[in-house]
Amino acid sequence: MKAKQLREMAAGELEDKLLELQRKLFDMRSQAVTEKLENCHSVKNTRREIARVLTVLNEK
């Protein structure tokens, strides 16, 4: 999701999105430890997405 799309969302929606992404990152990290993660770049992409959401939340 792009920053422009995130800026259009309300603060409550952004917080929900943040929680969803954090859960997703936790699941991916546990899969990486057990060597079941197929796409290792998805961890990096999820971390960047979390950073985007946090940036937009701080702007508001």
Backbone as CSV, one residue per row, in Angstrom:
resi,resn,N_x,N_y,N_z,CA_x,CA_y,CA_z,C_x,C_y,C_z
1,MET,0.839,-1.171,0.000,0.000,0.000,0.000,0.892,1.245,0.000
2,LYS,0.551,2.196,-0.791,1.344,3.410,-0.909,0.984,4.402,0.189
3,ALA,1.899,5.333,0.437,1.690,6.338,1.479,0.482,7.212,1.159
4,LYS,0.235,7.460,-0.099,-0.908,8.281,-0.488,-2.214,7.617,-0.060
5,GLN,-2.298,6.319,-0.230,-3.491,5.581,0.182,-3.625,5.580,1.702
6,LEU,-2.498,5.500,2.394,-2.527,5.482,3.846,-2.967,6.829,4.402
7,ARG,-2.585,7.911,3.739,-2.965,9.248,4.208,-4.460,9.480,4.108
8,GLU,-5.134,8.771,3.219,-6.576,8.906,3.051,-7.345,8.164,4.141
9,MET,-6.686,7.287,4.857,-7.341,6.490,5.895,-7.440,7.292,7.192
10,ALA,-8.426,6.943,8.010,-8.589,7.575,9.318,-7.576,6.988,10.292
11,ALA,-7.371,7.671,11.411,-6.381,7.238,12.398,-6.726,5.857,12.961
12,GLY,-7.992,5.597,13.204,-8.406,4.290,13.717,-8.111,3.164,12.739
13,GLU,-8.358,3.442,11.462,-8.068,2.436,10.436,-6.574,2.173,10.346
14,LEU,-5.770,3.236,10.499,-4.318,3.072,10.447,-3.816,2.234,11.614
15,GLU,-4.392,2.441,12.792,-3.990,1.646,13.956,-4.349,0.179,13.761
16,ASP,-5.519,-0.077,13.163,-5.909,-1.460,12.865,-4.958,-2.089,11.855
17,LYS,-4.597,-1.323,10.842,-3.653,-1.804,9.823,-2.293,-2.103,10.445
18,LEU,-1.866,-1.245,11.379,-0.594,-1.441,12.062,-0.600,-2.742,12.860
19,LEU,-1.667,-2.990,13.604,-1.761,-4.239,14.372,-1.747,-5.456,13.458
20,GLU,-2.449,-5.347,12.338,-2.487,-6.450,11.380,-1.091,-6.743,10.824
21,LEU,-0.364,-5.692,10.474,0.979,-5.867,9.925,1.950,-6.412,10.967
22,GLN,1.809,-5.988,12.208,2.688,-6.490,13.262,2.445,-7.967,13.518
23,ARG,1.180,-8.392,13.486,0.879,-9.820,13.634,1.457,-10.620,12.469
24,LYS,1.320,-10.055,11.267,1.847,-10.712,10.074,3.362,-10.858,10.170
25,LEU,4.040,-9.825,10.641,5.496,-9.874,10.788,5.901,-10.920,11.820
26,PHE,5.158,-10.995,12.919,5.445,-11.995,13.946,5.317,-13.404,13.374
27,ASP,4.264,-13.631,12.613,4.064,-14.946,11.996,5.184,-15.280,11.016
28,MET,5.595,-14.292,10.237,6.669,-14.532,9.272,7.988,-14.816,9.965
29,ARG,8.253,-14.134,11.070,9.489,-14.398,11.808,9.497,-15.803,12.374
30,SER,8.347,-16.256,12.879,8.295,-17.619,13.413,8.439,-18.645,12.295
31,GLN,7.917,-18.345,11.117,8.091,-19.247,9.985,9.550,-19.272,9.530
32,ALA,10.217,-18.133,9.624,11.620,-18.071,9.212,12.490,-18.918,10.137
33,VAL,12.158,-18.941,11.420,12.934,-19.728,12.377,12.763,-21.215,12.097
34,THR,11.552,-21.615,11.758,11.294,-23.027,11.484,11.564,-23.395,10.028
35,GLU,12.116,-22.447,9.277,12.497,-22.643,7.880,11.314,-23.009,6.980
36,LYS,10.147,-22.453,7.270,8.969,-22.680,6.436,8.609,-21.456,5.597
37,LEU,9.372,-20.378,5.768,9.095,-19.156,5.020,9.643,-19.291,3.607
38,GLU,8.773,-19.130,2.614,9.184,-19.313,1.226,9.835,-18.058,0.660
39,ASN,9.272,-16.901,0.972,9.767,-15.650,0.403,10.382,-14.802,1.518
40,CYS,11.684,-14.798,1.613,12.358,-14.079,2.696,12.272,-12.564,2.523
41,HIS,11.975,-12.094,1.320,11.850,-10.658,1.083,10.550,-10.099,1.656
42,SER,9.599,-10.966,1.934,8.333,-10.487,2.473,8.504,-9.900,3.874
43,VAL,9.492,-10.374,4.628,9.764,-9.812,5.957,10.213,-8.360,5.801
44,LYS,11.107,-8.127,4.875,11.612,-6.777,4.623,10.486,-5.851,4.152
45,ASN,9.652,-6.344,3.268,8.545,-5.542,2.756,7.531,-5.210,3.845
46,THR,7.281,-6.140,4.726,6.340,-5.900,5.815,6.892,-4.873,6.793
47,ARG,8.184,-4.945,7.077,8.805,-3.951,7.958,8.699,-2.553,7.364
48,ARG,8.872,-2.448,6.068,8.754,-1.150,5.398,7.322,-0.637,5.434
49,GLU,6.373,-1.551,5.285,4.965,-1.169,5.343,4.604,-0.654,6.738
50,ILE,5.122,-1.304,7.769,4.906,-0.850,9.142,5.482,0.552,9.319
51,ALA,6.655,0.787,8.766,7.280,2.105,8.868,6.433,3.167,8.168
52,ARG,5.846,2.829,7.029,4.976,3.780,6.328,3.764,4.141,7.176
53,VAL,3.149,3.136,7.772,1.957,3.383,8.592,2.326,4.251,9.796
54,LEU,3.441,3.950,10.445,3.867,4.740,11.587,4.167,6.187,11.191
55,THR,4.755,6.373,10.035,5.062,7.718,9.553,3.776,8.520,9.340
56,VAL,2.791,7.907,8.714,1.527,8.605,8.456,0.813,8.886,9.783
57,LEU,0.864,7.960,10.725,0.249,8.191,12.029,0.913,9.367,12.755
58,ASN,2.227,9.458,12.657,2.931,10.567,13.300,2.627,11.895,12.621
59,GLU,2.369,11.879,11.330,1.996,13.097,10.625,0.652,13.621,11.101
60,LYS,-0.246,12.704,11.423,-1.585,13.114,11.863,-1.509,13.528,13.309
